[in-house]
């Protein structure tokens, strides 16, 4: 049985379609990612699967339970780490864990033993009696993950789990997520707009944009499907350069984003001199040229015509990121 099955799930807010007829399945024990920019519909999907938001149409089953008709059973079998912090800052780490356990009616001794075990897992056992308001942003995220595992869920939802964290703390948190999946066989579904995070963690990845799933596969297969090399050319004359490059049969795909031309081709190093000479003859200015193998950023650009950049975060997400930095 799959951990999650989603069939034509849709969510509308008046005239806005936030999630548009999406379908996917998640194999038990895998890490499944929803990758897309802010506002793409990732959190809305998570909210519907976690029974926090009613669907408009379509069906979904979590651990075999219908999200519309068996909501209590769904909630008992999942853990969730929200995008926004939901810890009580005036309680200690242990008190936050204990309170959560009481909500799930976990017996006292089991609740105590499990809380201590999980706090040790996320390396917070030595700070268990400190108030959460004294914690850094990374420590808070680790505590939220520990709390989400207290009732031993079969599925863990992570909504932008490393938003606003510095790269070192982000890498540290990735190790915990990998360990949970590997050692505890917890099925994990995470949302992210960080390319590196999706590449590092996900067994299967669904790229979502404007409420639709555009493509789904393993990260490696998605990159391999583009193939060849990516030639990136920064030029103030990007439109003219694109028109010229479209005339060459070796240019598999040519796209523009923010005055930068992205060219998918084989053996890029053989064609750089040709491009530079052509630009000189046509009077096209080139600021820089670089070559790399296809990345998930290139995959997203290939399928959507846009890129995901951290600076493209919405104002709401920027506020969240500033809040996390203050907490650190």
N, C-alpha and C positions, 0 to 999 in steps of 0.2 A: 504493500500500500504506500502511495506517495504521502509525504508529510503534508503537502498542500496541493490542492487542485483548484485552479481558477478558470472559470468559463464565461467569457464575454461580460466581465464585470465592468459596470459603468456607474459613475457618480456625477450627478449634475447639481449645481447650485444655481437655481433659477435658469438664466440663459447660458451660464458658463458650464461647459463640460470639462470637469477636472480630470476624470479618468474615462477613457473612451474605448469601451468594448475590448478590454485586455483579457488575454488567456495565457496561462502558463501553468506548469507543474513543477514541484520541487521534490526531488528524491530524498527520502529519509537519510539523514546523516550528512548531507552536503551543505556547503556554504553558498547561498544564492544571493546575488546582488542585483539591485535596481540602480542603474547608473544614469544620471541625467542632471540637467541644470536645476537650479532652484525654481519651483513653480511648475515642474514637469508632471507632477501627480504622484511622486514617490510616497510622500507621507500620507496622502489620502488613501492609497492602496493599503499601506500598513494599518491605518486606522480602521478601515473596513474589515480587514482580516482579523484584527484584534477585537472586533465588535464594539469599537468606540464610535463608529460612524455607520449609519445605515446605508446600504447600497441603494441605488436607483433602479438598477436591473442587473441581470446576470446571476451567476451562482459561484459559491466558493465553499470549499471544505477544508478545515484545518484539523489535522489528526483524525480525519474521517467524520468530523462534526460539521453540520451545516451552520454557517455563520449567522443565518437569519433565524433558524428554528431551534438551535441548540447552543445558545450563547454562553450559558453557564459552563457547559462542558468545554467549550473552546477556551474560555478564560482560565479554567483550572489547569489546562494543559499547555499554556504558553507563559513565557516571561517576556517582559518588554522593557527596553531602556529608551525613554523618550528623548526627543531632540532637545527639549527644554528640561532643565534640571527639576527633579521632583522630590529631592531630599529635604528633610527638616533640618535646617542649619543650627537650630538651637538644641538638637539632640546629638548624642555621640554616634559614632559609626555603629556600635553594638546596639544602641537603642533604636536606631533606624531599622536595623535588621530584625530586632525583636518585635517591633511594632508591625512590620510587614508580615512576619510569621503569624502573629496573632490574627491578622485579617484573614489569613488562609487556614486558621484553626489548627495550626501545627502544634502538637503536644509540647509542653514546656521543655522537657529534657531533650527531645529531638530538635526543638527550635534552638536551644542553647548550643548543642553540639554542632549542628549544621551551620549555625552562624559563625562560630569560631573556626570551623573548617574552611568556610568560604572566605572569611577575612584573611586567613592564612594564605589561601590560594592566590588572592590578589595583593598579597604582601602589605596588608593593613593591620595585621594582628597586633603589632607594637603600637598602633595608634587607635586601637578600638575604643578607648575611653576618652578620646579627644573630641571636642565639639566639631561638627562638620564645617562650621564657618571658619575654622582654622585650616581647612584642607585646600590644597591646590586644585586647579581644574582637572588635572589628570587623576588625582586621588579620588575626586568626586565621581568621575566616570567609572573608575574601577569599583568603587563602592556600589554604584548603581547596577553594574553588571553582577556583582556578588548578590545583591538584594534580589535581582531578577531571577536568580538561580535557586533561591532559598526553598521554594516549594517543588524543586526538581522537575521543571517543565521539560517537555520533549522538544519544544521549539522555542527559540529565543529570537525576538525581534529587536534589531538594533537600528534606530533611526538616526542617521548621521552621527555615529558613535564618537568620532574624533573631531567634530566641528570645533574650530577655534583653538585646538591644541597645537603646541609647537611640534616640529618634526620628530624630536627625540621622544617626547611623551607619546606621540602618535604611534611610532614604531614599537614602543613598549606595550601599548595597548593591543597592537596587532598580535603580539606574541601570546597574550592572554586569550584572545579570540581563537587563534589557531589551536591552542592547547585545549580549550573547552570543546572544540569540535573534534579534535583527535582523540582525546582521552575520555571524554564523557559522551561522545557520539551525539552531541546536541545538534539538531538541525538549526542552522542559523540563516536568517534572512536579514540582510542589511541594505540600507539605502545610503548612497553617497554621491557626491559630485567630485570626489577626489579620484583621479585616474589611477594614481599609484596604489591607492587603497583597494580599488576594485581589482587591479591586476595582482596584487599581493595576496588577497584573501579568498577570492571567489572561485569556486569550482565551475559554476555556471553564471553567466552574466546576461541580463536583459537591459538593453539600452532603451530608455524611455524619453520621449520628447513630446511636449504638448498633449500629454494624456494618453499617448499611444506607445505601445512597444514596437520599436522600429526593427530590431533584430535581436536574436538570442542565440548564444552558443558559449563555448568555453572562451576565456580571454585569448588563449593561443590561437584557436581556430578563427576567431574574429580578426586577429591581426594577420594570420596567414592568408585569409581570404583576399585581403588587399594585395599582398605579395610585393615583390620587388623592393625598391628603395623609395624614400620620400625626400624630394628635393624642395627645400624651403628657401624662397627668394624674397627678400624685403626690397620693395621698390616703390617710389612715389608714382611710378607709371605702371602700376600693377595691371590695370585694365588693358593697356596696349600690349604689355608683355604676355598676358594670358591669351590674347587674340593671336599673337605670333606663335606661341607654343602649341596652340590647338591645331596648327597646320602640320605638326610632325606626328608621324604614325607611332613613334616610340613613346610618346606621351600618353599613357593609358588614361589618366584622369587629371584635369587641371582645374583648380578651384582658387578662389580669392577669399580672404578673410582679413579685415583690417589692414589693407594695403600690403598684404603678404600673399604671395602666390605659392600654392602647394601643388607639386607635380608628382604624381605616382608613375614610376618608370622603372625599367630594368637597367642595371649597370649605370647608375647615375653619374659616376665619375667620368665615364666616357663622353658624356654629353655636356659637361660643364663648360668646356672651352667653346663648344658650338653655340651655347646659349649666350656666353659672354661676347663672342664675336658678333652674333646676331644683334644683341642689344646695342653694341657700339655702332654698327651700321645704321640701325634705326633711330639712334639717339635716345635710347631708353636707359634711364639711370638705374643702377643697381647698388643698393647699400650693403647688402650682405648675402652670402649663399652658404647653406649648410645641408648636410646629408645625414639621414638616419633611417633605421629600419622602422616599419610602421608601428605606431603605438596606439593605445586606445583613444588618444586624442585624435589621431588620424582616422580611426574607425568612425568616431562620432562625426567628424567633419565630412567623411565620405558619405554617410547615410543621411545627414541632416543639413549639410551645407554650412554648419556653424561649429564653433568650438566651445568648450566649457572652460571658463577661466575663473579663478578664485575671485577676481575683482568684479565679476559679473553677478556676484551674490546680491540678493535683494536687500533693501534697507533693513528689513526685519532680521535677516540673517547676519548682517553686519553688526546690528545691535547685540545679537546673541554672542558673536565672536568677541566683541569688546567686553561683554559681561564675563565670559570665560577667562579672558586675559586678566581682568581685575581680580577674579577669584584666585588665580595663580599667584 
